[in-house]
Amino acid sequence: QIQLVQSGAEVKKPGASVRVSCKASGYTFNTYGFSWVRQAPGQGLEWMGWISAYNGNTIYAQKFQGRVTLTTDTSTTTGDMQLRRLRSDDTAIYYCARDSGARPAVNAIDFWGQGTLVTVSS
Amino acid sequence: SSELTQDPAVSVALGQTVRITCQGDSLRYYYAGWYQQRPGQAPVLVIYAKNNRPSGIPDRFSGSSSGNTASLTITGAQAEDEADYYCNSRDRSGNYVIFGGGTKLTVL
């Protein structure tokens, strides 16, 4: 069965960086991609960006341009999200989700990881 | 436009039919997806490409679209359908993903 298993919760200080990992299994990794979505406490879903596991192409939401980097590793079938220069309003649950390998949300963002809570606090 | 608008809250009596809507200019050009999120859980895809259900999603969930509005209909709502529902699509450029603000469904 298709699974996306994310790394554990993180606590970071303002100005630091965080890396969240997403281990995929149960499907042909390099024919899909990932979208990363976050959810602040009590708030809605916010799309951060997309990466193709096929060719490494990325598209970042304008809000996160310059602060986020998405990568994939086909040898370990893992996707990573790094967010830099953290602020308190980056406190959120971060989700990886399987997406098209061609362009974001061409078909459906279908399977989601369990989420990783990132807390930014001094 | 890069926005999708949803009603913040909707309620339905047990066993009745409810429609949750999502409005946005980009829906004239791209299909909406719909996600169910129960408290403390990750979102689950319930409808994609206008009216396709992933495996395991009950057939009481259906989708439709007209003009700039996409709709999720639950026919015969069950207690377990009480959740937040989010629509998503691509923005007008087709390069970015956008989500609606979510609708909290209460089953009375």
Contacts between the chains, C-beta under 8 A, distances in Angstrom:
chain1	res1	chain2	res2	distance
A	35	B	97	6.2
A	37	B	43	7.9
A	37	B	99	7.6
A	44	B	86	6.6
A	44	B	99	6.3
A	44	B	100	7.5
A	44	B	101	5.0
A	44	B	102	4.5
A	45	B	35	7.5
A	45	B	37	8.0
A	45	B	43	6.8
A	45	B	86	5.4
A	45	B	88	7.5
A	45	B	99	4.4
A	45	B	102	7.2
A	46	B	99	6.9
A	47	B	88	7.6
A	47	B	96	7.1
A	47	B	97	4.2
A	47	B	98	6.8
A	47	B	99	6.2
A	50	B	97	7.0
A	59	B	95	5.7
A	59	B	96	6.9
A	61	B	96	6.1
A	61	B	97	7.9
A	62	B	96	7.7
A	95	B	42	6.1
A	95	B	43	7.4
A	97	B	43	7.9
A	103	B	94	7.1
A	103	B	95	7.5
A	104	B	90	6.8
A	104	B	95	7.2
A	104	B	96	7.0
A	104	B	97	4.9
A	105	B	30	7.9
A	105	B	33	7.1
A	105	B	88	6.6
A	105	B	89	7.1
A	105	B	90	5.4
A	105	B	97	4.7
A	107	B	48	6.7
A	107	B	49	6.6
A	108	B	33	5.2
A	108	B	45	5.8
A	108	B	48	3.5
A	108	B	49	6.7
A	108	B	52	8.0
A	108	B	54	7.8
A	109	B	33	6.6
A	109	B	45	7.0
A	109	B	88	7.0
A	109	B	97	7.3
A	110	B	45	5.0
A	110	B	48	7.1
A	110	B	54	6.4
A	111	B	45	7.7
A	112	B	42	4.3
A	112	B	43	5.6
A	112	B	44	7.3
A	113	B	42	6.7
A	114	B	42	5.7
A	115	B	42	5.4
